[in-house]
């Protein structure tokens, strides 16, 4: 299992209906297979996620965030890790809003 504890991620790619950007910073914490993160930056004033990490490092998570305009958004996300040549992790994410327009999207985050 990949241990994400203490790792920092930033989005590299996101679909147009997403809220994260290159300004958003995710700080991951992990205990056992339970993953949490606080994040902020760009259009996001504050966000939090909680998820479970499986034996292959895949993450099944739920998130909620407050946008800079004060709107609360919620969603679900599944992330698949890729280990880069430099040893850093790239996360390939498929997500879906559970609030707002309930649209789906894809994003890529990279370890800093």
C-alpha positions in Angstrom: 0.0 0.0 0.0 1.2 3.5 -0.8 1.5 5.7 2.2 0.3 9.3 1.4 1.0 10.7 4.8 2.7 14.1 4.6 2.6 14.3 0.8 1.5 17.5 -0.9 -0.3 17.5 -4.2 -1.3 20.2 -6.7 -3.6 19.8 -9.7 -2.0 19.7 -13.1 -5.1 19.1 -15.2 -8.9 19.5 -14.5 -12.0 19.5 -16.6 -13.9 22.8 -17.0 -16.6 21.9 -14.5 -14.0 21.4 -11.7 -13.1 23.9 -9.0 -9.4 23.0 -8.3 -6.6 24.7 -10.2 -2.8 24.9 -10.1 -3.3 27.3 -7.1 -5.0 24.6 -5.0 -2.8 22.7 -2.5 -3.7 19.4 -0.9 -1.9 18.3 2.2 -2.5 14.5 2.8 -2.5 12.6 6.1 -2.8 8.9 6.4 -3.3 6.5 9.3 -3.6 2.9 8.4 -5.8 2.9 5.3 -7.7 6.1 6.2 -6.7 9.2 4.2 -7.6 12.8 5.0 -6.6 16.1 3.4 -7.2 19.7 4.0 -7.0 21.9 0.9 -7.4 25.5 -0.3 -6.4 27.9 -3.1 -7.8 29.4 -6.2 -11.6 29.2 -6.2 -11.6 27.1 -3.0 -11.5 28.9 0.4 -11.3 25.6 2.4 -11.9 22.0 1.6 -11.6 18.6 3.3 -11.6 15.1 2.1 -11.7 11.6 3.7 -11.1 8.4 1.9 -9.8 4.8 2.1 -6.6 3.6 0.4 -6.6 0.0 -0.9 -3.6 -2.3 -1.3 -2.7 -0.9 -4.7 -2.8 2.7 -3.5 -6.2 3.5 -5.1 -8.2 6.0 -3.1 -12.0 6.1 -2.7 -12.9 9.4 -1.2 -15.6 11.9 -0.4 -15.0 15.7 -0.3 -16.7 18.9 0.7 -15.5 22.4 0.2 -16.4 26.1 0.6 -15.8 28.1 -2.6 -14.5 31.7 -2.4 -18.1 32.9 -3.1 -19.3 31.1 0.0 -21.1 28.2 -1.8 -20.7 24.7 -0.3 -20.0 21.9 -2.7 -19.7 18.1 -2.1 -18.5 15.2 -4.2 -17.0 11.8 -4.6 -13.7 10.8 -6.2 -11.7 7.7 -7.2 -8.0 8.2 -7.6 -5.5 5.8 -9.2 -1.8 6.3 -8.5 1.0 6.3 -11.0 4.6 6.4 -9.8 6.7 8.7 -11.9 10.4 8.2 -12.8 11.5 10.6 -10.1 9.6 8.6 -7.5 6.8 11.2 -7.1 3.1 10.1 -7.4 0.7 11.3 -10.0 -3.0 10.7 -9.2 -5.5 10.1 -12.0 -8.9 11.1 -10.7 -12.5 10.5 -11.8 -14.9 12.6 -9.7 -18.6 13.6 -9.5 -20.3 16.4 -7.8 -23.0 15.3 -5.4 -24.3 18.9 -5.2 -24.8 21.6 -7.7 -25.2 20.3 -11.3 -24.0 16.8 -10.3 -21.7 16.7 -13.3 -18.7 14.4 -13.6 -15.0 15.2 -14.5 -11.4 14.1 -14.5 -8.3 15.6 -13.0 -4.7 14.8 -12.5 -2.8 15.8 -9.3 1.0 15.5 -8.9 3.0 15.2 -5.7 5.2 18.3 -5.1 
